[in-house]
């Protein structure tokens, strides 16, 4: 490395500002409790994005194979995430900094900037806009993208403040959404003529089993690539090896609920809770999973921009996350939730990001 700081032993590095500088490893004394980072992981994997993919798969593939494809897709991505996560835990640096080792300076800058744009302009605004649409659906008011912009601004606060605040948000949001999603699924199964066995017999053939696996794995390929951003806060490799796959296992439950809800109701996430009679609670749950995923994404997008600009302008991580937040709010106000590119984003991540994951692991 030339202009950047040299990688140093994470056990001997100490800096209270480590989270603000992408080339300063997180010191052992600043690592977080594994259960807190685990809950941040769960908050990342459980998203409107993933549950909507489950619903789309449930409407396009027979229910039994759709559930199996969801489990396999998450298992595949989780396996890669463990390997990249161990790298971040060992070195204590975020993923975009580590990419330089295999991609060189120019490759690092280009990839970091591409991911900054893809997440801040696209993914963040899209998810916030879905929450905004859900709000309008729940309270029967005319849709306006300004609502989505306000929703997105609220979600950005924890990302700007950092990991410890993100953990607190996830500890509140995740248990709540799991309860809501499971109750809605149980209600649908109870009401469906013939019960769960009849739901398993539902046949759809407009999607292949392989594509369903790819969509579920591809949905979190970017997460597998950037997970060193989070695992650098974990104290031991053993904790990574346990918490990462466990978080994928737990994180697959809501998309499986999505498969059942999508197959039986034929609705997307912004309307499904209204249809089962849980409108306000459902909206709070949708807001919760949008928040915990968007603050994760904004945090890592801020690291991406920080890394891309580092050779030219040294900004703090918090400053670059604020820039991400501004662009995300603008994207939400453009009404990105109406573009219907959820599957496109999953395919892009599965193709682009998973390739980078392979390069990082091989290197």
Helices and strands as residue ranges (DSSP letters): G 18-20, G 28-30, H 34-45, H 48-60, H 63-91, H 95-98, H 100-117, I 118-123, H 124-139, H 145-161, H 163-191, H 195-200, H 209-218, H 221-226, H 228-231, H 237-265, H 269-275, H 279-309, H 317-333, G 336-338, H 342-348, I 349-353, H 354-362
